[in-house]
Amino acid sequence: MPSLQLKSNSLFSNSFFIFVIRLFPSLANLLVLLYYSRHLPKPIYGTYQNFWIQLSFLYPIACFGIHAIITTYSVSTVLKLAQGVKKWQYILYGVWLVVLSSLFAGLQNSSTGIGFVIPFVFMLSFAVGIILESFLIVAKNFKALSAINILYAVCYLFVHKYVLDNGFSFLKLFTCLLSLNLARILISVVLIGVRIKQHSDDGHEEFRKVAEIRKLWMHLGFYDILQTLSNWVDKFIISVVLTSSLSAIYFNGTQNIPFLPIILSAAGSSVLMQMTKVKEADERASLLALMNRSTKFLSNIVFPLFFFLIFFRYELFDVLLPGYSASVPIFFVSLFMLPFRAYSFITVFQKLHQGHISNIGAVGELILACSLMYPLYLWLGLPGVMLSFIISSYSQGVYYFYHMSRLLNTKPYKLVPVANLTIKIIIYGLLFFIAHYIVTSFFGERNGLFIGIMTMVVTVVVSLLIDIISVKNVHSKQATVTGY
């Protein structure tokens, strides 16, 4: 059976390293957010965040799915595809980057006053860096990438602290951060140059039609842009039509849980990397098994995090973001996105070259969310804006499950380990309900939050260990039965 050939240890290992690679920059960004929201006036803090909002909005458009298509194939396939790209196509893409970088630079020049050159090069280098990192991940340069990103995160924190303590200015801050970006790109290019020959023929080259690959790339690029619109359109609209204070409240209340997108992306990338070693005839059965395996793995992290944040949300904001208590109801609504985000829907469509399905779902989600945004704002205020995206996301999930079950020739309920997830929801929900009741009754707010965080960390670690041991036992029994 194909499922017996799946290497769960590789899935865990790849997911862990990809997670580590992306963890530290995300953690550094979270710490800066907490630090700057305390020490900068709201208008300046809002201008600072606008830089990253606009960058986050534009860089997926600049990359246009190149970073996603890279993780779909083996290194040898990616190299073959790169060699097949014509010179004029590289030039055309360069022009595309220049246009978008110019747009970003124009926006920043009018708001931050840092001129044209720095934001222009910043945008250009950021997009190129994302693409290079994707290639290094597929090449499994995990240790080098981990070291680079840890060092980058440390320098990122130091720059923000230094600039704030020595006469804050946007020019000084983003000049230093640009230098970090350029240094990381230089190191990545050197790594690729050193390792590229070792991966030119890895024995896993896929022979698909160019038209088929091009079609998938276009779908992935379009989907990435749609996801960006979905994630940022509400923040953008509120920043335009409401006051800067309300925009700051909404922005802090709708923060993505920093580590969850990284975990989901790591698991999805790991599944795709595992699938490069599976024969095309076996890919649907193998993909279903891997998706169930990754969902069990992710639920050990997502569900404890979800219930911790649900019950400790007021303590979290009072301790970490004082002055933003008005963000808590918005944050509460946004948390119900967590279970939905924990499943990598696009992985199936990406591997099976059915990108049009993910795009239709993304378009439908965006239209529904925008349609509900204003009526729900009139009814519930800012939490209603967030609720519109919760409703649209779950509607999108129903659509995706229908098509995934059709593509994988299975029932919708078999796409996820229902019994496993139900047990975890009951156990984790009761655990954090009781933990919150106890710590708020006998401990202070700060100590209670610390105990809650430690409870969550211990729960995640124990759950992962139990899951890993369970997988090892299953594989040991399979090996005994098959005689290997």
C-alpha positions as CSV (number, residue, x, y, z in Angstrom):
1,M,0.0,0.0,0.0
2,P,1.3,3.5,-0.8
3,S,0.6,4.7,2.8
4,L,3.2,2.2,4.1
5,Q,5.8,4.0,2.0
6,L,5.2,7.4,3.6
7,K,8.0,8.6,5.9
8,S,6.3,10.2,8.8
9,N,9.7,10.9,10.4
10,S,10.6,13.0,7.3
11,L,7.3,14.8,7.5
12,F,8.0,15.8,11.2
13,S,11.6,16.6,10.5
14,N,10.9,18.8,7.4
15,S,8.0,20.5,9.1
16,F,10.2,21.2,12.2
17,F,13.0,22.7,10.2
18,I,10.8,24.9,8.0
19,F,9.0,26.0,11.2
20,V,12.3,27.0,12.8
21,I,13.4,28.8,9.7
22,R,10.4,31.0,9.8
23,L,9.8,31.1,13.5
24,F,12.5,33.6,14.6
25,P,11.8,36.4,12.2
26,S,8.1,36.1,13.1
27,L,8.9,36.1,16.8
28,A,11.1,39.2,16.4
29,N,8.3,41.0,14.5
30,L,5.9,40.2,17.3
31,L,8.3,41.5,20.0
32,V,8.8,44.7,18.0
33,L,5.0,45.1,17.7
34,L,4.5,44.8,21.4
35,Y,7.5,47.1,22.2
36,Y,6.6,49.8,19.6
37,S,2.9,49.8,20.5
38,R,3.9,50.7,24.0
39,H,6.6,53.4,23.3
40,L,5.4,55.1,20.1
41,P,2.5,57.6,19.8
42,K,-0.4,56.0,18.0
43,P,0.0,58.1,14.8
44,I,3.7,57.2,14.4
45,Y,3.0,53.6,15.3
46,G,0.3,53.5,12.7
47,T,2.6,54.9,10.1
48,Y,5.2,52.3,11.0
49,Q,2.7,49.5,10.6
50,N,1.4,51.0,7.3
51,F,4.9,50.3,5.9
52,W,4.5,46.6,6.7
53,I,0.9,46.4,5.7
54,Q,1.6,47.8,2.2
55,L,4.7,45.6,1.9
56,S,2.7,42.5,2.9
57,F,0.0,43.5,0.4
58,L,2.4,44.0,-2.5
59,Y,5.1,41.4,-2.2
60,P,2.9,38.4,-3.1
61,I,1.9,40.3,-6.2
62,A,5.6,40.8,-6.9
63,C,6.4,37.1,-6.4
64,F,3.3,36.1,-8.3
65,G,3.4,32.4,-7.2
66,I,7.0,31.8,-8.1
67,H,7.9,30.9,-4.4
68,A,4.8,28.6,-4.3
69,I,5.5,26.8,-7.6
70,I,9.1,26.2,-6.4
71,T,7.9,24.2,-3.4
72,T,5.7,22.0,-5.5
73,Y,8.6,20.2,-7.3
74,S,11.9,18.7,-6.6
75,V,15.1,20.7,-7.0
76,S,16.0,19.0,-10.3
77,T,12.6,19.8,-11.7
78,V,12.9,23.5,-10.6
79,L,16.3,23.8,-12.2
80,K,15.0,22.3,-15.4
81,L,12.1,24.8,-15.4
82,A,14.5,27.7,-14.7
83,Q,16.7,26.7,-17.6
84,G,13.7,26.6,-19.9
85,V,12.7,30.2,-19.2
86,K,13.6,32.5,-22.1
87,K,15.7,35.6,-21.6
88,W,12.9,38.0,-22.5
89,Q,10.7,36.3,-19.9
90,Y,13.3,37.1,-17.2
91,I,13.5,40.7,-18.4
92,L,9.7,40.9,-18.3
93,Y,9.6,39.7,-14.7
94,G,12.3,42.2,-13.8
95,V,10.1,45.0,-15.2
96,W,7.2,43.7,-13.2
97,L,9.3,43.9,-10.0
98,V,10.5,47.4,-10.9
99,V,6.9,48.6,-11.4
100,L,5.6,47.2,-8.1
101,S,8.7,48.4,-6.2
102,S,8.2,51.9,-7.6
103,L,4.6,51.8,-6.5
104,F,5.6,50.8,-3.0
105,A,8.3,53.5,-2.9
106,G,5.8,56.2,-4.0
107,L,3.5,55.2,-1.1
108,Q,6.2,55.3,1.5
109,N,7.7,58.6,0.2
110,S,4.4,60.3,0.8
111,S,3.8,58.8,4.3
112,T,7.2,58.2,6.0
113,G,9.2,60.8,4.1
114,I,12.2,58.4,3.6
115,G,12.6,59.2,-0.1
116,F,12.2,56.8,-3.1
117,V,15.4,54.7,-3.3
118,I,15.3,53.0,0.1
119,P,11.7,51.7,-0.1
120,F,12.2,50.8,-3.8
121,V,15.2,48.6,-3.0
122,F,13.5,47.3,0.1
123,M,10.5,46.0,-1.8
124,L,12.7,44.5,-4.6
125,S,15.1,42.7,-2.1
126,F,12.2,41.5,0.0
127,A,10.5,39.7,-2.9
128,V,13.7,38.3,-4.2
129,G,14.6,37.0,-0.7
130,I,11.3,35.2,-0.5
131,I,11.9,33.4,-3.8
132,L,15.5,32.4,-2.8
133,E,14.4,31.1,0.6
134,S,11.8,28.9,-1.1
135,F,14.5,27.3,-3.3
136,L,16.8,26.7,-0.3
137,I,14.0,25.0,1.6
138,V,13.3,22.7,-1.4
139,A,17.1,22.0,-1.5
140,K,16.8,21.2,2.3
141,N,19.5,23.7,3.4
142,F,17.7,23.7,6.7
143,K,20.6,24.2,9.1
144,A,22.1,27.1,7.1
145,L,18.7,28.8,6.7
146,S,17.9,28.4,10.4
147,A,21.2,30.0,11.3
148,I,20.7,32.8,8.8
149,N,17.2,33.6,10.1
150,I,18.1,33.4,13.8
151,L,20.9,35.9,13.2
152,Y,18.6,38.1,11.1
153,A,16.0,38.1,13.9
154,V,18.5,39.1,16.5
155,C,19.8,41.9,14.3
156,Y,16.2,43.0,13.5
157,L,15.4,43.3,17.2
158,F,18.7,45.2,17.9
159,V,18.0,47.7,15.1
160,H,14.5,48.5,16.3
161,K,15.7,49.0,19.9
162,Y,18.8,51.0,18.9
163,V,16.8,53.4,16.6
164,L,14.1,54.0,19.3
165,D,16.7,54.7,22.0
166,N,18.8,57.0,19.8
167,G,16.4,59.5,18.2
168,F,13.7,57.6,16.3
169,S,13.5,58.2,12.6
170,F,12.0,56.2,9.7
171,L,15.0,56.9,7.5
172,K,17.5,55.5,10.0
173,L,15.2,52.5,10.8
174,F,14.5,51.3,7.3
175,T,18.1,52.0,6.0
176,C,19.4,49.6,8.7
177,L,16.7,47.0,7.9
178,L,17.4,47.3,4.2
179,S,21.1,46.4,4.9
180,L,19.9,43.3,6.7
181,N,17.8,42.3,3.7
182,L,20.7,42.7,1.3
183,A,23.1,40.7,3.5
184,R,20.6,37.8,3.8
185,I,20.2,37.8,0.0
186,L,23.9,37.7,-0.6
187,I,24.4,34.8,1.8
188,S,21.5,32.9,0.1
189,V,23.0,33.4,-3.4
190,V,26.3,32.0,-2.1
191,L,24.6,29.0,-0.6
192,I,22.7,28.3,-3.8
193,G,25.9,28.6,-5.9
194,V,27.7,26.1,-3.6
195,R,24.9,23.5,-3.4
196,I,23.2,23.8,-6.8
197,K,25.4,21.1,-8.5
198,Q,24.6,18.6,-5.7
199,H,20.9,18.8,-6.5
200,S,20.9,19.1,-10.3
201,D,20.0,15.4,-10.6
202,D,18.2,14.1,-7.4
203,G,16.4,11.3,-9.2
204,H,12.9,12.8,-8.6
205,E,12.5,14.9,-11.7
206,E,8.9,15.1,-12.8
207,F,8.0,15.0,-16.5
208,R,4.9,17.2,-16.9
209,K,3.9,19.3,-19.8
210,V,5.1,22.9,-19.8
211,A,1.6,24.1,-20.4
212,E,0.4,22.2,-17.3
213,I,3.1,23.7,-15.1
214,R,2.5,27.2,-16.5
215,K,-1.2,26.8,-15.8
216,L,-0.5,25.8,-12.2
217,W,1.9,28.7,-11.7
218,M,-0.7,31.2,-12.9
219,H,-3.3,29.7,-10.6
220,L,-0.9,29.8,-7.6
221,G,0.1,33.4,-8.3
222,F,-3.5,34.4,-8.6
223,Y,-4.4,32.5,-5.4
224,D,-1.6,34.2,-3.5
225,I,-2.8,37.6,-4.5
226,L,-6.4,36.7,-3.5
227,Q,-5.2,35.5,-0.1
228,T,-3.3,38.7,0.4
229,L,-6.5,40.7,-0.4
230,S,-8.4,38.5,2.0
231,N,-5.9,39.0,4.8
232,W,-5.3,42.8,4.4
233,V,-8.3,44.4,2.6
234,D,-10.2,45.0,5.9
235,K,-7.1,46.6,7.5
236,F,-6.6,48.8,4.4
237,I,-10.2,49.9,4.2
238,I,-10.4,50.7,8.0
239,S,-7.1,52.7,7.7
240,V,-8.7,54.8,5.0
241,V,-12.2,55.4,6.3
242,L,-11.8,55.5,10.1
243,T,-9.5,57.4,12.4
244,S,-6.0,56.3,13.1
245,S,-6.9,55.4,16.7
246,L,-9.7,53.0,15.6
247,S,-7.3,51.6,12.9
248,A,-4.7,50.9,15.6
249,I,-7.3,49.2,17.7
250,Y,-8.5,47.0,14.9
251,F,-5.0,46.2,13.7
252,N,-3.9,45.0,17.1
253,G,-7.2,43.0,17.5
254,T,-6.8,41.2,14.2
255,Q,-3.2,40.2,14.5
256,N,-2.5,36.7,13.0
257,I,-1.2,34.4,15.7
258,P,2.4,34.7,14.7
259,F,3.4,31.0,14.7
260,L,0.3,29.4,13.2
261,P,0.7,30.6,9.6
262,I,4.4,29.4,9.8
263,I,3.3,26.0,11.2
264,L,0.7,25.6,8.5
265,S,3.0,26.7,5.7
266,A,5.8,24.4,7.1
267,A,3.4,21.4,7.2
268,G,2.1,22.1,3.7
269,S,5.5,22.5,2.2
270,S,6.6,19.3,3.9
271,V,3.7,17.4,2.5
272,L,4.6,18.6,-1.0
273,M,8.2,17.7,-0.5
274,Q,7.2,14.2,0.6
275,M,4.9,13.9,-2.4
276,T,7.8,14.4,-4.9
277,K,9.0,10.9,-4.0
278,V,5.6,9.3,-4.6
279,K,4.6,7.8,-8.0
280,E,1.8,9.5,-9.8
281,A,-0.4,6.4,-9.7
282,D,-0.2,6.4,-5.9
283,E,-0.4,10.1,-5.3
284,R,-4.1,10.4,-4.3
285,A,-4.0,7.7,-1.7
286,S,-0.6,9.0,-0.4
287,L,-1.8,12.6,-0.3
288,L,-4.9,11.7,1.7
289,A,-2.8,9.8,4.2
290,L,-0.3,12.6,4.5
291,M,-3.0,15.3,4.9
292,N,-4.6,13.3,7.8
293,R,-1.1,12.8,9.3
294,S,-0.3,16.5,9.1
295,T,-3.7,17.5,10.5
296,K,-3.2,15.3,13.6
297,F,0.2,16.9,13.9
298,L,-1.1,20.4,13.6
299,S,-4.0,19.9,16.0
300,N,-1.6,19.2,18.8
301,I,-0.4,22.8,18.4
302,V,-3.5,24.6,17.2
303,F,-6.1,23.4,19.6
304,P,-4.2,24.1,22.8
305,L,-3.3,27.5,21.4
306,F,-6.9,28.2,20.5
307,F,-8.3,27.4,23.9
308,F,-5.6,29.2,25.7
309,L,-6.2,32.4,23.8
310,I,-10.0,32.0,24.1
311,F,-9.9,31.8,28.0
312,F,-6.9,34.1,28.6
313,R,-7.6,36.8,26.1
314,Y,-8.3,39.6,28.6
315,E,-5.2,38.8,30.6
316,L,-3.1,38.7,27.4
317,F,-4.1,42.2,26.4
318,D,-4.0,43.7,29.8
319,V,-0.4,42.5,30.3
320,L,1.1,42.7,26.8
321,L,-1.0,45.5,25.1
322,P,-2.2,47.8,27.8
323,G,-4.3,50.6,26.4
324,Y,-5.8,48.3,23.8
325,S,-8.6,46.6,25.8
326,A,-11.0,47.7,23.1
327,S,-9.3,45.3,20.8
328,V,-10.3,42.2,22.8
329,P,-13.8,41.6,21.3
330,I,-12.3,41.9,17.9
331,F,-9.5,39.5,18.9
332,F,-12.1,37.0,20.3
333,V,-14.0,36.9,17.0
334,S,-10.7,36.5,15.0
335,L,-9.7,33.5,17.0
336,F,-12.4,31.4,15.3
337,M,-10.3,31.6,12.2
338,L,-7.7,29.3,13.9
339,P,-9.3,25.9,13.4
340,F,-9.9,26.9,9.7
341,R,-6.4,28.0,9.1
342,A,-5.0,24.8,10.6
343,Y,-5.8,22.8,7.5
344,S,-3.8,23.3,4.4
345,F,-6.5,23.2,1.7
346,I,-4.4,24.5,-1.1
347,T,-1.8,21.6,-0.7
348,V,-4.2,19.1,-2.3
349,F,-5.1,21.4,-5.2
350,Q,-1.5,22.5,-5.7
351,K,-0.2,18.9,-5.9
352,L,-3.0,17.7,-8.2
353,H,-2.7,20.7,-10.5
354,Q,-6.2,21.9,-9.7
355,G,-5.4,25.5,-8.9
356,H,-8.5,26.9,-10.5
357,I,-10.6,25.4,-7.6
358,S,-8.6,27.2,-4.9
359,N,-9.0,30.4,-6.9
360,I,-12.7,30.1,-7.3
361,G,-13.0,29.5,-3.6
362,A,-10.7,32.5,-2.8
363,V,-12.7,34.8,-5.1
364,G,-16.0,33.7,-3.5
365,E,-14.6,34.2,0.0
366,L,-13.5,37.7,-0.8
367,I,-16.8,38.7,-2.4
368,L,-18.8,37.3,0.5
369,A,-16.6,39.0,3.1
370,C,-16.8,42.4,1.4
371,S,-20.5,42.0,1.0
372,L,-21.0,41.3,4.7
373,M,-18.5,43.8,6.0
374,Y,-20.6,47.0,6.1
375,P,-23.9,45.5,7.3
376,L,-22.1,43.6,10.1
377,Y,-20.1,46.8,11.0
378,L,-23.4,48.7,11.4
379,W,-24.7,45.8,13.7
380,L,-21.7,44.9,15.8
381,G,-19.1,47.6,15.1
382,L,-15.5,46.6,14.5
383,P,-16.0,43.0,15.7
384,G,-18.6,42.7,12.9
385,V,-16.0,43.5,10.3
386,M,-13.9,40.6,11.5
387,L,-17.0,38.3,11.7
388,S,-17.6,38.9,8.0
389,F,-14.3,37.1,7.3
390,I,-15.1,34.3,9.7
391,I,-18.4,33.6,7.9
392,S,-16.8,33.8,4.5
393,S,-13.8,31.6,5.5
394,Y,-16.0,28.8,6.8
395,S,-18.2,29.0,3.7
396,Q,-15.0,28.6,1.6
397,G,-14.0,25.6,3.7
398,V,-17.2,23.8,2.8
399,Y,-16.6,24.5,-0.8
400,Y,-13.0,23.2,-0.6
401,F,-13.9,20.0,1.3
402,Y,-16.5,19.1,-1.4
403,H,-13.9,19.4,-4.2
404,M,-11.1,17.7,-2.2
405,S,-13.3,14.7,-1.5
406,R,-14.1,14.5,-5.2
407,L,-10.5,14.7,-6.3
408,L,-9.3,12.2,-3.7
409,N,-12.2,9.8,-4.3
410,T,-13.3,9.7,-0.6
411,K,-16.0,11.0,1.7
412,P,-15.6,14.5,3.1
413,Y,-15.4,13.3,6.7
414,K,-12.5,11.1,5.8
415,L,-10.4,14.1,4.8
416,V,-9.8,14.8,8.5
417,P,-9.3,12.4,11.5
418,V,-12.7,13.3,13.0
419,A,-12.5,11.1,16.1
420,N,-9.0,12.2,16.9
421,L,-9.9,15.9,16.6
422,T,-13.2,15.5,18.6
423,I,-11.3,14.0,21.6
424,K,-8.7,16.7,21.5
425,I,-11.3,19.5,21.4
426,I,-13.1,18.1,24.5
427,I,-9.9,17.5,26.4
428,Y,-8.2,20.8,25.6
429,G,-11.4,22.8,26.1
430,L,-11.9,21.4,29.6
431,L,-8.3,21.7,30.5
432,F,-8.0,25.4,29.7
433,F,-11.4,26.2,31.2
434,I,-10.4,24.7,34.5
435,A,-6.9,26.1,34.3
436,H,-8.3,29.6,33.7
437,Y,-10.8,29.3,36.6
438,I,-8.0,28.2,39.0
439,V,-5.4,30.7,38.1
440,T,-7.8,33.7,38.0
441,S,-9.1,32.6,41.4
442,F,-5.8,32.2,43.3
443,F,-3.1,34.2,41.3
444,G,-2.7,37.7,40.0
445,E,-3.2,38.7,36.4
446,R,0.5,38.6,35.4
447,N,1.2,35.3,37.2
448,G,-2.0,33.8,36.0
449,L,-1.1,34.6,32.4
450,F,2.4,33.1,32.9
451,I,0.9,29.9,34.3
452,G,-1.5,29.7,31.4
453,I,1.3,30.1,28.9
454,M,3.3,27.3,30.6
455,T,0.2,25.1,30.6
456,M,-0.2,25.6,26.9
457,V,3.5,24.9,26.2
458,V,3.5,21.7,28.3
459,T,0.3,20.6,26.7
460,V,1.7,21.1,23.2
461,V,4.9,19.3,23.9
462,V,3.2,16.3,25.6
463,S,0.7,16.1,22.8
464,L,3.4,16.1,20.2
465,L,5.4,13.5,22.0
466,I,2.4,11.2,22.4
467,D,1.6,11.6,18.7
468,I,5.2,10.9,17.6
469,I,5.4,7.8,19.9
470,S,2.1,6.6,18.5
471,V,3.3,6.9,14.9
472,K,6.5,5.0,15.7
473,N,4.6,2.2,17.3
474,V,2.3,1.9,14.2
475,H,5.2,1.8,11.9
476,S,7.0,-0.8,14.0
477,K,3.9,-3.0,13.8
478,Q,3.7,-2.5,10.0
479,A,7.3,-3.4,9.7
480,T,6.8,-6.5,11.7
481,V,3.8,-7.6,9.6
482,T,5.5,-7.0,6.3
483,G,8.8,-8.6,7.5
484,Y,10.9,-5.4,7.1
